[in-house]
Structure formats: C-alpha cells, structure tokens
Amino acid sequence: MGGVATFTKVGAMTNHPLDHAHHRRHSPAAERNAAPILAQLQRLLPLQGSALEIASGTGQHAAHFATGLPGWRWQPTDADPQALASIDAWCNGLDNVRPALHLDVLVEARDSPSSELPEKVDAIYCANMLHISPWETCAALMLLASRHLAPRGMLLLYGPYREDPAPTAPSNLAFDADLRSRDPAWGLRRLADVLHQANAVELRLRERVAMPANNLLLVLERSLGPTKDSAWA
Ligand SMILES: C[S@@+](CC[C@H](N)C(=O)[O-])C[C@H]1O[C@@H](n2cnc3c(N)ncnc32)[C@H](O)[C@@H]1O
C-alpha cells in the first residue's frame, strides 16, 4: 500500500497525485460526511475538552473536527503505521491536534495500556472501524473507553449498523456482502450486539442520530460520576 492513496467506502485505495507532496491520503466518504458529523459534535459537545480518536484513517476527520471545535484538543491514532503521516499532514498547523499515535485497539486491550495516550479524555470518537476489523475490536474499543473516558465522557461511534428486525438499507446490505467477501471477519455489526458490549463496561446509549447515507452516530455515555476528571497527559 503506497503512501498516496484514497479510501473508498469499502476501504480500497487509489492514487491521488495532488496529495502526494503532503502525504495526505484522501477519502471521498470522509470528505462527504465530515460536515454533518461535525454539526452533531458541535451540538453534543461542550465548548472545551479533550478527545481521543480511534482509527483516524486519512486524518480528514481529525483536521475538520479540530478546526470546527477550536476549544478541543484532539489526539488522533490509527493501527496502520502508514496512516500516521497522512493524519499529521492533514492536521499540520493545527495547534489543538497532537501528532498521531500508533494504536491498535486489540493490542492495547490485550497488553498493558500505552503510556503515550491521554490518561482521561472527555470524548472518544471512532468512525467506520467496527465493520472493517474483526468483531473482537468492539470489546477492545469498549475496554479502552472504560479506561480512558472521564466520568461524564462520551463515546461517539459513527458508521453503518444492522438494526434487526428493521430492514437494512439495500446499500448497506451490498456493502456488508462486499466486506464479507473481502474478509469473512468483517461486516456490518448489529447495533444490539454493540450496545451489549458497551453495557458490559457501564456505557449506555444516550442518543442514536440518523445520519446521511444510512449511517448512525451513536452517543454513549459512562454511568454518571460525581466529578469531571479530565486530564491531558
Ligand atoms: C475505513 S477506515 C475509517 C477511517 C476514518 N475513521 C474514517 O471514517 O474515514 C478504517 C480504519 O480502521 C483502522 N483500524 C482497523 N483495525 C484497527 C484496530 N484494531 N485498531 C485501531 N484501528 C484500526 C484502519 O487502519 C483504518 O484506518
């Protein structure tokens, strides 16, 4: 996989010569959905805080959100070491974004916690990872959230889900079939299964926001604690 690439909705990558000089990968989907997601984040989040982003991908979301939420400090991460240069390139010049960290949630959950991550954050944001990784990443993500979210922190999950018994949109069914053909461990997750994993670490669904193109933004909150305990390590 080269350093110059484009994610399509199914994660395939194509060359994008204009971005070459800046190491920026480009995702048309992230370009489309960044504005509607930011509008929701601006509605949901307070003016100031700290966020840990899991699976930042190209870095377009990190750059867009850190610009639109200037009172927030943003820590992007990704499991793909080659993604880090792209994230940093997109976020270049933004004072409220830290250099991207290498973070595989499966490794992080299994081994001892990374000392590089902020100890506590007000929000954890993760888009489009659960269906493009094995199901075990869901429990790992929840464990991470339980470790790193401040008492009143939010876990924000964006992506497509199955909501059985409600019918799944044809576009999502086709996406699911494509994902499974590429890797049998991938595929759209059932919302109920994701919430079950969340509840196991005391995270509760506060809001389910319907987003364009049959995606959801899920707002999960830790059970309320008495104090705000956010720290930017
Ligand atoms: C489809 S991309 C989504 C990128 C970005 N969040 C977005 O919505 O545009 C999926 C990302 O998940 C990351 N990923 C997959 N497995 C992971 C894991 N175990 N831990 C952390 N990130 C992971 C991949 O490296 C990839 O960047």
PDBQT file of the ligand as one rigid body, heavy atoms in Angstrom, charges set to zero:
ROOT
HETATM    1  C1  LIG A 301     -12.473   2.667   6.789  1.00  0.00    +0.000 C 
HETATM    2  S1  LIG A 301     -11.177   3.313   7.703  1.00  0.00    +0.000 S 
HETATM    3  C2  LIG A 301     -12.004   4.621   8.622  1.00  0.00    +0.000 C 
HETATM    4  C3  LIG A 301     -11.133   5.806   8.798  1.00  0.00    +0.000 C 
HETATM    5  C4  LIG A 301     -11.826   7.046   9.394  1.00  0.00    +0.000 C 
HETATM    6  N1  LIG A 301     -12.241   6.818  10.754  1.00  0.00    +0.000 N 
HETATM    7  C5  LIG A 301     -12.999   7.457   8.545  1.00  0.00    +0.000 C 
HETATM    8  O1  LIG A 301     -14.147   7.232   8.928  1.00  0.00    +0.000 OA
HETATM    9  O2  LIG A 301     -12.760   7.998   7.459  1.00  0.00    +0.000 OA
HETATM   10  C6  LIG A 301     -10.902   2.078   8.965  1.00  0.00    +0.000 C 
HETATM   11  C7  LIG A 301      -9.707   2.395   9.830  1.00  0.00    +0.000 C 
HETATM   12  O3  LIG A 301      -9.701   1.496  10.932  1.00  0.00    +0.000 OA
HETATM   13  C8  LIG A 301      -8.364   1.230  11.256  1.00  0.00    +0.000 C 
HETATM   14  N2  LIG A 301      -8.315   0.012  12.084  1.00  0.00    +0.000 N 
HETATM   15  C9  LIG A 301      -8.605  -1.244  11.713  1.00  0.00    +0.000 A 
HETATM   16  N3  LIG A 301      -8.403  -2.101  12.733  1.00  0.00    +0.000 NA
HETATM   17  C10 LIG A 301      -7.996  -1.363  13.787  1.00  0.00    +0.000 A 
HETATM   18  C11 LIG A 301      -7.628  -1.661  15.132  1.00  0.00    +0.000 A 
HETATM   19  N4  LIG A 301      -7.597  -2.939  15.569  1.00  0.00    +0.000 N 
HETATM   20  N5  LIG A 301      -7.272  -0.652  15.948  1.00  0.00    +0.000 NA
HETATM   21  C12 LIG A 301      -7.285   0.635  15.512  1.00  0.00    +0.000 A 
HETATM   22  N6  LIG A 301      -7.607   0.987  14.239  1.00  0.00    +0.000 NA
HETATM   23  C13 LIG A 301      -7.961   0.006  13.383  1.00  0.00    +0.000 A 
HETATM   24  C14 LIG A 301      -7.698   1.086   9.905  1.00  0.00    +0.000 C 
HETATM   25  O4  LIG A 301      -6.281   1.212   9.976  1.00  0.00    +0.000 OA
HETATM   26  C15 LIG A 301      -8.373   2.201   9.121  1.00  0.00    +0.000 C 
HETATM   27  O5  LIG A 301      -7.620   3.403   9.179  1.00  0.00    +0.000 OA
ENDROOT
TORSDOF 0
